[in-house]
Amino acid sequence: MKKVEYIIVGQGVAGSCMAMKLLQEKKSFVMIDNHFHKASAIAAGIFNPVVLKRFSIVWNATKQIERLREVFGDFEQLLNKKYIYNFPVYRIFNDEQEKKTWLKKATTHPDLIDYLATNTEQLNDFSSINSQIGSGEVLHTGRVDLTNLLADFKNYLFENDLFIDETFDFNELKLKDNQTSYKNIETTKIIFAEGYNILNNPYFKNLPIIGVKGEVLKIKTEANLPEAVVKGKEFLMPLESNQYFVGATYDRDSVNYEITDEAKEYLVNGVKQFLNEEVEVVEQHASIRPTVIDRRPIIGAHPTYQQLICLNGMGTRGTMLAPVMVDELYQFLENNQPIDKETDITRFYDRF
Ligand SMILES: Cc1cc2nc3c(=O)[nH]c(=O)nc-3n(C[C@H](O)[C@H](O)[C@H](O)COP(=O)(O)OP(=O)(O)OC[C@H]3O[C@@H](n4cnc5c(N)ncnc54)[C@H](O)[C@@H]3O)c2cc1C
């Protein structure tokens, strides 16, 4: 029997941040992933502390962005590649009232002063963009290139004999009082970071995870655009050589992994509302966000089998949430520190 302290199931952004933490803390582990559908790999990876609909601050945003920079910076060092790209987010105003609200919050709201800029004419030089009323600039924002990071990190784990490419088979899981094994691996804890697929996990399937399907496009355009996310009805995010990411749809009704013509049309029309140039769609992807009814992640131990651990519910913001959730879970696992009530799985123990 091989012995490890942890098995992690799921190599999305949550499982990968957990693996990074265990590497840093010199804990032994193996990662199991089947690459079935990884929401993290198609996500834009945008980090933005401001809710662009209401101009309000994201829960715990400052702490999350601070840890995001440290943790994804650690990935950059380990894998010797750049993954964090800093650029602003420009939110195009729909009317004068929005502009007034933005400027008021940017100058008086204690949580937002550091994040909302007051210059509303930044997009004026870009004739391809309709922004007659102006736009608000969010500061301290950017993107983590999760697609490349996760692929590179998988290779790293594989080369170091820490990666098993398979679907976790629950028939092979043996749980005794204080001993846990999976196939020929003995472990102390198994961390399930399965994203939306946790609903197929017999131990955690009753958690209130709500799948929200998202479709995204990669487009090509000759338009002269800023090195920034531009958010009108949809958002445009620069990639390489005149290519841009366009996203995203939010669908709670048809929750599956299929790409659709309806979503393509919807996204292209959304972009055309503020972009006066032709766009060519070069790629389309779909996946499912694991959201939670109370909009907070779910971390902690199974009520009966305390060696089975849940790391889930990253919702629409896994890039910002995963690093801090991993810190919190690690402190719980290794140092018996209590988990914040807002994210603790115990709030759903009545469902087991
Ligand atoms: C279209 C779209 C755009 C998004 N844009 C952003 C964005 O810009 N910024 C942001 O912060 N967030 C964004 N998100 C949300 C973000 O993608 C999620 O919060 C995050 O990816 C969830 O990560 P995860 O690790 O929990 O799950 P996932 O990334 O889904 O990873 C789970 C992994 O577990 C594996 N797995 C599951 N079950 C098993 C099993 N039994 N055996 C083996 N392997 C298994 C899966 O194959 C997968 O690889 C977006 C999501 C979508 C869909």
The ligand as an ORCA input file, in Angstrom:
! r2SCAN-3c Opt
* xyz 0 1
  C     -18.274     30.417    -18.653
  C     -17.660     30.618    -17.313
  C     -16.891     31.749    -17.092
  C     -16.341     31.970    -15.831
  N     -15.563     33.070    -15.626
  C     -14.978     33.275    -14.432
  C     -14.110     34.366    -14.227
  O     -13.842     35.160    -15.127
  N     -13.560     34.520    -12.986
  C     -13.812     33.637    -11.965
  O     -13.291     33.805    -10.866
  N     -14.623     32.575    -12.138
  C     -15.217     32.382    -13.345
  N     -16.035     31.312    -13.522
  C     -16.349     30.455    -12.360
  C     -15.236     29.465    -12.112
  O     -15.004     28.782    -13.301
  C     -15.611     28.488    -10.985
  O     -15.829     29.207     -9.806
  C     -14.462     27.507    -10.733
  O     -13.946     27.041    -11.942
  C     -14.864     26.300     -9.918
  O     -13.687     25.553     -9.730
  P     -13.659     24.097     -9.107
  O     -12.235     23.744     -8.945
  O     -14.542     24.056     -7.905
  O     -14.383     23.176    -10.201
  P     -13.906     22.721    -11.666
  O     -13.043     23.719    -12.293
  O     -15.131     22.311    -12.391
  O     -12.986     21.455    -11.385
  C     -13.494     20.243    -10.933
  C     -12.593     19.136    -11.476
  O     -12.922     17.921    -10.816
  C     -12.944     16.865    -11.778
  N     -13.815     15.821    -11.224
  C     -15.075     15.955    -10.772
  N     -15.526     14.802    -10.286
  C     -14.514     13.896    -10.427
  C     -14.365     12.516    -10.099
  N     -15.352     11.836     -9.487
  N     -13.201     11.900    -10.413
  C     -12.184     12.587    -10.994
  N     -12.274     13.905    -11.308
  C     -13.423     14.542    -11.025
  C     -13.503     17.544    -13.031
  O     -13.209     16.826    -14.197
  C     -12.757     18.879    -12.967
  O     -11.498     18.772    -13.587
  C     -16.579     31.052    -14.778
  C     -17.309     29.894    -15.027
  C     -17.850     29.666    -16.283
  C     -18.624     28.409    -16.534
*
